[in-house]
Amino acid sequence: MPARDSSFLAAAWIRAAVCAVLLCGSAAGWPSQPAAQAQATPADASGFHEEVMGELSPGSEIGGELVGDHHLVWIEKTGGKRIVRLDGKQQGGTYDDAKDWAWNQDESHFAFFGKRNGTWALVLDGKEQTPEFKRTTSLAFQPHGNSVAFCGCNDKKCRLVVDNSETGAEYEDVSFPQYSRDGLRLAFFGKRAKKWIAIVDGKETGPELDDFWPVAWGFNRDASRFYVAGWVKPGWTYVVNGQPGPAFDVISPIAFSRDGSHFAYGGTNAIGGFKKQKTIGTIVVDGHSTDKFEGKGLLGAWTVLGGSTQMIATGVRVFTTDFHGISDPQFNPQGKLVYAARRDKGDVAVLVESEAGPGFDEILSPVAFSEDSQHFVYVAREGDQFVEVRDNLPGRPFSLSRHEATDVQWIALTADATHVAFETVSGGKQYKAGSTTRALRSVVIDGRAGAEYDALALGGFEFDRDARHYFYEIFGAKGDRDIVNVDGHESKLYDSVAHARFSEDHKTMSFVARDARRFLRVNYAFE
């Protein structure tokens, strides 16, 4: 269930962040009596049915919850202490704090860190482990395996810990560890003498870095490449298998082709000037700079004399073509490079390799492709209006609110490209300044707009297999409370919602909600 503050904008390029809980299969995997005898409540007028899964202990407050395919975890706060419950059963003891809860791939093992008397202990399957540490990173379960890894520190003596055994060299500071998807490779970063170095499969790898972006590193899909977004003077670059590419003031998220044979990222530099600073965006493919495009730029040095200035946001950022000159690059299923470029003011186009589409004021969405790569769709901005573009053929412009078209957070296309859905965002000044995620949001399905919400985020959209039904979650629909929309029917407001999913036969859908002190499974049956 997503965080409620604006800090998650810093990682907005991970577009799936608003639906970070696991998507699922059948509801049959849930325990029928996680904390108390499950009990159904009467259906309301909209057809949603509630089933009680668990309830907070008397006198306690909620400290967080985690929803999975088969289990429910929550933290109870009582008198400054923390108790972690898995399906209602207490895990470990009573702690001053608890953090970094996680389970393995099939949810057969659950772990977290509990703090007591100033030190953190790993609690695995309800049992406290040794050794204990003054500081720990988040933990990682090995995919397709049974190992659990984290990094632990006592003062400035930090090491990797695998299955409760400290291993490898000692460092002054460490990052969290990451496994590759196949579970065969493991990496983390260690700091020594103010420099960071990657430790991959137990060996120090690549150049030393002055800094690295904490959520922009890891293995590609087939684990053939290890990458990191790092600061190597004079700028930010991606180091792939130990080799740094061109450096810039700001870089985009990196993209890999499905077969892992190619990678690409965008980089933009701000070039100083008296009246205006230029922003020049460059596409980098396989470590080599290619095409360059100019963004709209920043205010120049004369504004500094007048008491105001503008600076480019450095590090790893989601690119917008109007400002950065290019969008985040991506590869289609056939491995062709796709990105948007600003050729001139009001002339932003999508390029599939060298083939360019029509020009618009801005390209607001990623490009979604059918599985056979024969069709694609994206959303552009023309003036204050949205334009849906299929196979580079624009549809009719449309407007949904009193604010101008601002953003498209996600876009979904069925495998055969017959149905498309996307979220439109129309934000005010605070949204555009990054001080809030609240904006006017709506889901457009096959050209028809649904209800508009003044919300923090919409997420978890899913079609059923024949696109007859759909659902999505609305976070912060009213204050901090959430709802779920199913085929245009709204659930009631809940304190939080998560894990919306279709049943295996697609005759029903369900989600998990918290309503005050109760945890509920909410079901909706299709006629």
N, C-alpha and C positions, 0 to 999 in steps of 0.2 A: 504494500500500500504506500503510495508515494509520499514524499516529504511535503510539508505544507509551507515551506518558505521559498524564497526566490533563488536560493543557492543552487538548485539543480539546473538553473540556466547555464551555469559554467560547463556542464556536461551535456548541453542540449543536443550536441551533434550525435550523441548516442540516442537516436530517435525512439528506440524502443524503451527508454528509461521510464516512460509513463506507464508501461505495463510490464514491470520487471518481475512480477511473480510468474511462476511457471505456467505455461499453457498446457493443455491436458488431454486426457482421453475420457474414459468413462467415470461417472460419479461413483461407480461401485467400489472403487479403491478406497473411499473414505471410511474410517471406522464408524460403525453405526452408533456407538455409545462412547464418545471420546472422554466425556467428563461426567455426564449424568445421563439418565435414560432419555434418549431422543424423543422429542414430543412435537407433534405438528400443531400449528396454530391455524385457524380458519383462513381460507383464501380471501384476499381483499378483492375489490371490484375490478381491478385491472388484471387479475389472473395470476398474480404472484403468490406462491405458497411458502411459508416459513417453517423451518425445522430447527429446533434448538440443538446446538452441538456442544455447548459448554457455557460456563458462567463464571465470572470473577468471584473469588472468595469474599465473604462478608468483610467489610472494613478496608478492602484493598482498592487501589486505583490501577488503571491500565498503564503499562509502561512501554507498550509496543506489541505488535503481533506479526506473525509470519505464516503465510498460507502456502501449502504445497499440494501435490497431487493426492497424497494419502493422509497427510497429518496437518495438525494445527498447533502452533506454538504461540504462547503469549507470556509476557512478563507482568507480574503483579508487584506494585509498590505499596509497602506498608511501613509506616514509621521510619522512612529513610532507608529501608532495606529492600532487596530485590529477590523475588522467587521466580524461577523459570519453570513453566509447565508445558509439557508435551502431551497433547490430548487430555489435559487436565491433571496429569501425573507430575509431581514435583521432580525436577532434575537437579541432582546434587543437593547442596545445602542452601542456606540463606546468605546473601552476599550484599556487600556495600554497593556494588554495581555489577552489571552484566552486559556483554557486548559480543558482536561478531558471531551471531548464531547462524548455523548452516547445517545442512544435511548432505549426505552423499547422493549419487545419481538416482538410485532407486529408493531413497529415503529410508533405508534400513539402519542407518547410523545418524545420530544427531550430536552436534557438538557446539559449545560456546565457551567464552571466557568468563569466569567469575572472579570478582575482586574482593579480597579480604585482607585487612591489616596492611594495605599498601602494595600488595603483590597480586598478580593475576595467575590463575591456574586454569588449564584446559579441563573442561568437563566433557567427557566423551561417554555417551550412552548412560548418563546419570552418575558416572564415577569420576571423581577428581583425579587428575594425573599430576605427576611430577616430571621435571622440576617446575618451579614457579619463577615468574619474571616480573620486574618492575614495569616493563613495557612490552607489549606484544603487537604484532601486525594482525590483520585479518587472516583467517585460515583457509586452506584449500584442500578439498577432498580430491583424491586421484580418480579421474574418470576411468571406468572399467576396472577399478582396483579397490584396494582396501586401505591405502595409506592416507594419512592426513598430515599436512605440512603447514608450518607457520614460521615466522622469525621472531625471536625473543631477545630482549636486552636487559641486562643489569648494569645500570649506569651507561658507559659508552662501550661496553663489551657485548656485541650483538652477533648472533649466529643463526643459521638455519636449523630448524628442529623438524625432524621427520619421525613420526611414530614415537614421540617422546624422547628421541635421542638427538642431542646436539651434534651437528656434523659440519665439516668444511672449515674454512678459515674464519677468523674473527674480524669484525668490522666495527667502526665507530657508530654507524647507523645502518639501517637496512630497510628495504621495501617489503611489501607483502610478496609471497611467492605465487607463481602461476604454473599450472600444468598445461601441456598441449592437449588438444581435444581427444587424442588417442590415449592419453595418460602415460606416454612413454618418455616425455621430455619435461623437465622442470627448470624454471628460471626465477631469479630474483636479482635485486641490485644491492650492492654493498658500497658504503662510503668510507673512504680512507684519505686523510690529508686533504679534505675539502673537495675531493673528486669522487664521482660515482662510476662504478664499473659493473657491467652485466656479468652475472655468474649463470652460465647456461650449461646444464648437464654436469654440474660440478666444476666447470672450468671458467676462469675469467676470460671474457670475450669482448672484442671490439675496442674502440678507443675509449679513454677516460672522458667523462662528461662533466661539465660544470654544473649541469642540472638536467633533469628529465621530466617529461610531463607524466604525472602519476597514473593517468588512465589511458595513455596512448602507447602501450607496449604489449608485447606478447608474441604468440605464434600465429601464423596464418592457418587456414583451414586444414591443410594436409601436413602441417608441422615442418614443411621444407624450409621455411624462412622464419627467423626471429628478427623482430623489428622493435625500434624504440624511437620516439620523438625526443630528441635531446638538444640541449644548448651547447653548441661548440662554437666559440667565438669565430665569426662575428654574428651568428644568428642561430635560428632553430632549423633543424634538419631531421630527416629520418635516417637512422643507421640500420641497414638491412643486411643481415648475415655479416656484421662487422664492418660494412663499407658505408661511410656517410655520403649522402647526396648533397646537392646544392642547398645552401642555407639562406633563410629569409627572416624578415621581422616576424612574420606570422605564417603558419602552415595549416593546411586543412587536415582532416582525418585521412588516413592512408587507405587505399583500395587495392585489393588483389583480385586477379582473374580467378575463375573457379578452379582451374588446373594449377594455380600457383606459379605459372611461368612468367607473369608480368605483374608489376605493381605501379601505382601512380599516386601522386599527391599534388596539391596546389600550394604555391608559395607567393606571398605578396610583400613587396617592400614599399615603404613610404619614402619618397625622395623630396628633400626639403626645398622650399622656395619662399620668396618674399610674400607673394599674394596667395599662393596655393601650394600645398604639398601634393605631388602626384602619388597615386597608388598604382603600382604596376604588378599585375598578376601573371604568374608563369606556371604552366603545366609541366610537371616533372614525370617522365616515364622511364622506368627501369634505371633510375639514378641519373638521368640526363635531362637537362632543360630543353623544352620544345617551344611551343607557341607562347607569345606574350600578348596581354591585353591590358588596356588602361581603365582603371575604375574612376569613380567620380572625384576621388581625392579628399584632402583635408584642408582646413584653413591654414594659411601660411604664417610666416614669421611676423608680419605686420600686426596680426591680432594679438600676439604675445605682448607687444608694446602697448596695446590698448587694454591689457588686463585679462585677456581670455586666450585659451589655446586649445588645440585638439591633438590627441596622440592616438596612434594606432594600437589596438589591443593585441599584444604579442602572445606567443605560445601557439597552442593548437585551438583553432576556432572553426565554427561552421562558416563557410564562405558564402557571401552574397555577391552576385555578379555585379550589381550596381556599384557597390563599394570596393570590393576586392578585385574586380575585373573579370573574375572567373568564379565558377561554382566548385563545390567539392566534386572531384572526378569519380567516376564509377565505371565498372565493366558490365556489359550486358551478358546474358547467358552464353553467347557465342564468343565472348572474350574481346569484343570491340570496345574501345574507349569512348565514353560518353561524358560530356560536360557542357555547361552553358558558358558563354563568353559575351562580354560587353564590347561590341565593335564600335559603338558610338552611343551618345545619349539617346535613349529611346530605341535602341537597336541591340537588344540582348537576345541571343539565339541559342538553341540547343544544337550541338554538333555530335553526330554519331560518326566517329573517325573524322573524315574531312567533309562529310555531307552536312550542311547547315540548314536549319529550318527557318521559319519567318522570324522577324524581329519584334520584340515587345519591350515595354518599359522595364520589366523584370521577370525572371523565372522564379517562381515562389516555391516550387516543390522539387523533390528528387524526380527522376524519370523512372517509371515503372514499366517493366517489360513482360510480355507473355513468355511462357516457358520456351517456345520455339523461336523467340526473338523476332518474330515476323511483325509484331505490333508493339507499340509503346504509347504511353500517355503521360502528360505532365500538366501542370497548372501555371499559367503566366498572369502577369498584371498588366493591364492596359488602362492608364489613367487611374481612377479609383476603383476599377472593376476587376473581377476575376475572369479568366478565359481558360476553359478546358481545351487542351490540344491533343488530338489523337493522330498518331502517325504524321506529325507536323502539319496537320490540317486544323486550324482554329475553329472552335465553336463560337456561339454567340456570347458576348460579354454579359456578365450578370453581377449584381451587387446585392449584399445580404443585410447590410446594417448602415447605421449613420456614419460609421468610421470607414476610412479607405481600406482597401485590401492590403493586408500586412504580411501574412505568412500562410503557408500550408505545411502543417507539422508532419503529416504522413499521407501516403497515397497507397491504395490497395487495388490490385488488378487480379481478376480471376485468371486461372491458367490459360484459358482459351481467349482471354481479352474481351469477352462479351459483356462483362460488368466491371464497373470501376467505382471506387468510393474514395473520398478524401476529406480532410478536415480543413475548413477555412477559418482563418483567424483575422479579426479586425480589432487591433489594439489602439489604445490611446497613448498619450505622451509617456506615462509611467511604464507601460509595456515596452514601448520603443526604446526607452532609456535603460531597460533591463532591471528596473527596480521592482517589478512584479510580473508574474506570469498570468495574472487575471486579464481576460480579454473576452470579447464577444466571439463565440465559437459555434460552428455548425458543421454537420456532416452532410455532404452532398453525395447522393447515390444515383448513378445513371442520369446525371443532370438535374435531379430534383433535390432541393435543399430540405433538410429536416429542421427540427426545432433549433432555435438559437439560444445558447446558454452564456451567461456571464460567469465564466468558470475559470479555474486554474489550469485545467488540462482535460482533454478527451483522450482515451486510450483503449487498447485491447479490442479494436474493431475486428470482427470476423464474419465472413459469409459462411453459410452452410454449403454443402458440396454442390447443390444446384442453384445457389444464390437466391433461393426463395425467402430465406430468413437471415437476419443479421442481429448483432448486438454490439454495444460499446458502453464504456464506463465514463461517467462525467464526474471528475474530481473537483471539489469545491463548488458544487452546483448552487449551494446556499451557505455562505460562510465557509466553514471547514467540512461541511457534510456532503456526501456523495449520493449519486443515484446511478441506476443502470437503465439504458434504453434498449428495448427488445422490439424490433419491428415497429418502432414509433410509440410503443407503450412504455411508460415510465414507472419504475418501482417507486416506493416511498423513499424519503431521505434516510440515510444511515450515517453513522459516525465514520465508517470506512467501508469500502467494498473492494473485492479482489477476486482473482481466479475465475472470471467468467468463462464458461465453456459449454459446448454442445455435448449432449450424450452421444454414445457410439452410434445409436440408431437415428440420431438427429431429430427425434420426436420431442425432445425437451432440451432446455438449457438450464444452467444453474450457476450461482455464484455464492461466495462467502461474504457475509456482512457482519459488522458489529453494531448492535443497537444498544447503547448505554452499556450495561454490564453483561449482556448476552451475546454470544457468538452464534450466528445463524447460517444454515444453508438455505438459500432461497431458490426455489424451482419455478420455472415457467414452462407450461405445456403448450405445444403448437397444436392447433386444430387440424 
